[in-house]
């Protein structure tokens, strides 16, 4: 019985050794990027090949041929809400990101089949959601390891750029932020709180909408529950309407409340703003 026990134990240990794996890093590591653009989340998942002294699109990949836009599996881009990509309507969802590099222009494709990966010989144009062409911008600084950047972010848009070597290939994503915020404001105004009034007024101010309506809302917020930051917003809106004298009075109240709350830095920022007025 003892011999049988040790035999089984030896087999278990040997089998464990046989099935163990050596862990090594991937030459093209996986990367995930997530960025809020307005109220929409833009997510990217891609593997990052490096130049390693090779000539891009000569020694590695090729101009005029479909590329998975990265390494390993195809790169993926996800939008949490409906967006516009280079003027094309794109429903919320996840898409594979393929491209056809060119010396001056690149063709970018959003592809519905996420399982194709790098098997571009089986690429099926009927699976494309959109296809568009953008200009290649040759950058002065070289990016050694491929990257997809989300940059130049505004309330309603962002620029997604493919960056590798001296190549920089940007395309624009526009979100439906204004529609989303306006719908939220309309729904909330049926029974708003002071915070809702302040949020609506702030959005109107930041996006350059009706300043009189913004003033109405921020004053309702301050009549219910004035805070030094809500008073500052009222002062900024008043100044934008040309009512600078009244704006300074409200800003002084904001500074007084800020100091009482121990936010001297906030009060100093108010002073700087008033001096600019």
N, C-alpha and C positions, 0 to 999 in steps of 0.2 A: 504493500500500500504506500509506504514511504517512497519507494522507487518511482511509483506511478505519479505521486504528487510532485516530486522534483522534475520529472520528465515534462509534465504539463506546464509547470512554472517556467522551465527552460524554454519551451516552445513559445510561451506568452512573451517572454522577454525578447527572444529572437525576432518574433513577428513584429513587436513594437519597434525594434531597431530597423527592421526592413522597411516599415512603412513611414518612418520619420522623414522629414524634409528639411533641407538646408534653406533658411530664409535669406534672401538677398534682395537688395533694392532694385526696383525697375529702372531701366535706363531712361524711360520716358514716364516720370511719375504722374499720378492722377492729381488733378486740381479741381476744386469746386469754388465758384464765385457766386455770391448772392448779393444783390443790390436792390434797395427800394428806389423806385422811380415814381414820385408822387405817391399813390396808394397801391401801386402794382409792384410785385416782386419779380425781378428778372434773375433767373438762376442759370448758371453755366457749369457744365461738367466736361472736362477734356483732359487728355494726356498731353504731356509737354516734352516733345522731342527737342534736342539741342543741335546747334549747328555743327559743333565739333570740327571746325576747320574746313567743312565741305562747302561747295558752292550750291546755294539753294536753287532748286528747280532746274538743276543740271546734274549734280552728283546725287541729290536726294529730291524726290518728287519731280514733277515736270510741268512746264507751262503747257496750257491747253488740255490738260487731262484732269479728270475728276479726282479730287483729294478729299479724304475724310476730315480734313481740317484739324489735324493733330496726329496722334499716334494711337496704336492699339484699337479700341473700339471707336466708332464715330463720335465726334463731339456732339453734345446735346445742349439745347437752349430751351428754357421753360419760362412761360409767362403765366402769372397767376390770374390775369384778366385779359380780355380782348385788347389788342394793340394794333398799331399801324407800323409796319416795317418797310422803310423806304417807300411809303405811300401805298403799300399793299395791306389789306385787311388780314389780320392773323388772329384766329380765335385762341382763347386761353388753352394752354396745353404744352406738351413737350414735343420737340422736333429735333431730328438729326440735322446737323449743320454741315453741309457739303459745299465745296467751292471748286472753281476752275481758275487757277492762278494765271495771270497774264502779266507781261512786263509793264503795261500801262493801266489795264483794267482787269478786275476780277469779277467773275460771275459767282453769286452766292445763291444757294438753294436751301430752302427749309423742306425737309423730307419727312414724310409721315411714317415710313417703316423704320422703326428704331432697331430692328434686328439685323439690318444689312451689314453694319459695321464697316470693315475695310474691304469687303468683297465688291469693289466698284465695277467689276466686269458684269455683275448682275444688276447694276443700277437701272431702275425703271422710272422713266420720266413721268409716268402716270401717277407715281407716288409723291411727286412734288406738290407741295402746297403753294409755294411761290418761288419765283426765280427773278433775280434782278442783277444789274451790273453797276459796280461802283468803281471809282478811280483809285488806283494804288498811289499812296503817298510815300516816296522814298525818304526815310528818316536819316538824320545825321548820326544818331547814336544807334549802335547795333544791339539788338536784343538776342542774347545767346540762346535762351530757352523760350520756346514758343509760349505765347500768352494771349489770352482774350481779355481785354480791358473794357470795363463799363465806366465811362467818364463823361465830362461836360453835362452834368446832371442838372435839370431844371425841374420845375413843378410838373411839367408835362412831357418831358422827353429826356433822352440820353443818347450817347454815342457809344456803340459797341465797336471795338476795333480789334482786328486780328494783327498781332505783332510778332514778327520773326525776322531775325537778321536786320536788314535795313528796310524791310517791307512793313508798311503800316496801312491796313485796309479798313477804313471806317464805314459803318452804316448806321442810319438813324432809326431809333425806336421811339414812337410817340404813344403815350398812354392816354387814357380817357379820364384823366384826373378831374378836369373841370366838370364833366358830366357826373362823375361819382360824388364829388363834393356838393354840387348843386342839389343832387337828389337827396343827399344826406341832410343838407340844410333844410330843404323843403319838408322832409319827413320829421325832422327834429323840432322845427319851429311850431309845430302843433302844441307842444308842451315843453318849451326849452327851459334849461337852467341857466344860471349866470355863466357857467362854463361854456355852455352851448352858444350863448350870445357872443361871448368873447372869441370863441373859435371861429364863428361865422364872420365876425368883424375882422379878425386877423387875416382870414383868407381873402376877404374882399380887398383889404389894404395891400397885402403882398402881391395879389394878382391884378391890381389896378382896376378893380370893378367900381361900382357905384359908391363913392365915398360918403355920400349923404346917408345911404342905407347902412354903411359900415358904422358911421357915427351914431345912428339911431340904436344899433345893436350894442355897441360898446358902452353907451350910456345906460342902457337897460342892464347890462352886466354890472356896471359900477353902482347903479342904484340898488341892486340886490346884495352885492358882495364885493366891494371895491378892494383891490389889491394893488400893490405898487406897480406890478407889471401890466395890469389892466388899465391903470391910469396912464401909464406911459403910452399904451396903444391909443387911448383916447387923444392924448396930446399929439401924437404923430398924425392921426387922422385929421385933427383940427388944423395942424400946420399944412397938410396937403390941400386943405380947402381954403387956404389963405388966411385963416383965423389965428395968426401967430401969437397975438397978445393973449388970447384965451388959452392957447396951447401952452404957453409958458406958465400960466397960473396952474393948470392941471399938472404940468410936469413938476412944478415945485411941490405939489401935494404928493406926487409919486416919490420924489426924493425924500421928503419928510418921513413917509411911511417906510421907505427902504432903510433909512438910518435907524428908525425905531426897531426894525426887524434885524438889525446888525448887518445889513447889506450895503456897506459904505461904497463898495465898488460899483454897485448898481447906480447909486446916487451920483457918483463921479461920471459915469457914462451919460446920465441925464444932463449933467452940466456941459459935457462936451457937445452933446446934441444941440442944446439950446444955444451954445456959442456959435455953432455952425448956422443956426437960424438967423 
